[in-house]
Amino acid sequence: MGLFDKLRGEFVDIIEWLDDSNDTIVYRFERYQNEIKNGAKLTVREGQVAVFINEGQIADVFQPGMYELTTQNLPILSTLQGWKHGFNSPFKAEVYFVSTRSLTAQKWGTKNPITLSDQRFGMLEIRAFGTYVIKVSDAPLFIKEIVGTDGHFTTDEIADQLKSMIVTRFTDAAGEAGMPIEAFAGNINELSDYVLKVIAPEFAQYGLELPKFLVENVSMPEEIKKEIFELSRLSAIDLNKLAQMKAAKAMEAAANNPSGTAGAGMGMGMGFAMANQMGQTFGAGQAQEQKPTATPPPPPIPPALTFFVVLNGQQAGPYDMATLKQMAMQSQLTKETLVWRDGMANWSAAGQQAELTSLFGSIPPPIPGQ
């Protein structure tokens, strides 16, 4: 630095920061040997805070406004410098301008899949990504904990540290939320709010505020996604109507299959009915010598075996055996599921009902070694 620059630094003293970037958080005002004149003009604009540091110690902090630096508005620095009766000569101090505006569109994401435990699907891996907004809420604390002596601190210098913190806390929060895996996609807002409450206090330890945190997407393995879609479609079906429809189709198929047992039985029934009708006609033509013997009606068809089932803490059904088998294959019905049918005194586990034991025996066992 030349002699003219040195003299200008001592006799003309205006301290300000014109921020023309979108990523600078902290800027150190450069002065020749950090010398500041008594009566220097300090301009702090909206969205900024000026922090004076003396020999490594944080001194006075100035909010937005215009100031003339004197003993009166530098009380902490005056104490550190030992000014008892004011001062007239230049003094040395570092001035850091800290941006307090919101820094938006900060991105985060899981570089590697994170492992979660789900009650129905067991251990599985998911990925997630989103955005967040940060702003400096405590400038002295932020300088002390993060910036140090860096004279030009940008968001890039803290981005990796914040992303690591977010991913770690997101993993913990997702596991502690207790949400079933299929609820993640449909409850993005609730998940974002929950994670924000968990990680915001940790940001505050560094002088940072987290006004907004968004989870934009949670992805999972394709096989899990397909199974979730199938379960959701099954849940949307009126199982009572489904059981009635299946029973009607089964009767129609039996009637159209004369080679089957049901078809044979129906054919025999029709034959008996025709024979009975012919016998009645023949007897009517006879003189009332003998009163025809009435043929007793056939017994009623026994009702199909159905059970009521407890699903998600609520009574559902009744379901026929075909529907119950499908539910067992999709793990909606297990041996521990409570069931009840007409004639039972109380609800009982499905595995204890002789009529239902065959349903669970038809489910393939786990593949050895997996």
HELIX and SHEET records of a PDB file:
HELIX    1   1 LEU A    3  PHE A   11  1                                   9    
HELIX    2   2 TYR A   32  ASN A   34  5                                   3    
HELIX    3   3 PRO A   75  GLN A   81  1                                   7    
HELIX    4   4 ALA A  139  PHE A  142  1                                   4    
HELIX    5   5 ILE A  143  VAL A  147  3                                   5    
HELIX    6   6 ASP A  156  GLU A  176  1                                  21    
HELIX    7   7 ILE A  181  GLY A  186  1                                   6    
HELIX    8   8 ILE A  188  ALA A  204  1                                  17    
HELIX    9   9 GLU A  222  ALA A  236  1                                  15    
HELIX   10  10 LEU A  239  ALA A  255  1                                  17    
HELIX   11  11 THR A  261  GLY A  285  1                                  25    
HELIX   12  12 MET A  321  MET A  329  1                                   9    
HELIX   13  13 ALA A  350  GLN A  352  5                                   3    
HELIX   14  14 THR A  357  GLY A  361  1                                   5    
SHEET    1   A 3 ILE A  14  ILE A  15  0                                        
SHEET    2   A 3 LYS A  41  VAL A  44  1                                        
SHEET    3   A 3 GLY A  65  GLU A  68 -1                                        
SHEET    1   B 5 GLN A  57  PHE A  62  0                                        
SHEET    2   B 5 GLN A  48  ASN A  54 -1                                        
SHEET    3   B 5 GLU A  94  SER A  99 -1                                        
SHEET    4   B 5 THR A  24  PHE A  29 -1                                        
SHEET    5   B 5 HIS A 152  THR A 154 -1                                        
SHEET    1   C 2 GLU A  35  ILE A  36  0                                        
SHEET    2   C 2 PHE A  91  LYS A  92 -1                                        
SHEET    1   D 3 LEU A 103  GLY A 109  0                                        
SHEET    2   D 3 GLY A 122  VAL A 136 -1                                        
SHEET    3   D 3 ILE A 114  ASP A 118 -1                                        
SHEET    1   E 3 LEU A 103  GLY A 109  0                                        
SHEET    2   E 3 GLY A 122  VAL A 136 -1                                        
SHEET    3   E 3 LEU A 208  SER A 219 -1                                        
SHEET    1   F 4 GLN A 314  ASP A 320  0                                        
SHEET    2   F 4 THR A 306  LEU A 311 -1                                        
SHEET    3   F 4 LEU A 338  TRP A 340 -1                                        
SHEET    4   F 4 SER A 348  ALA A 349 -1                                        
END                                                                             
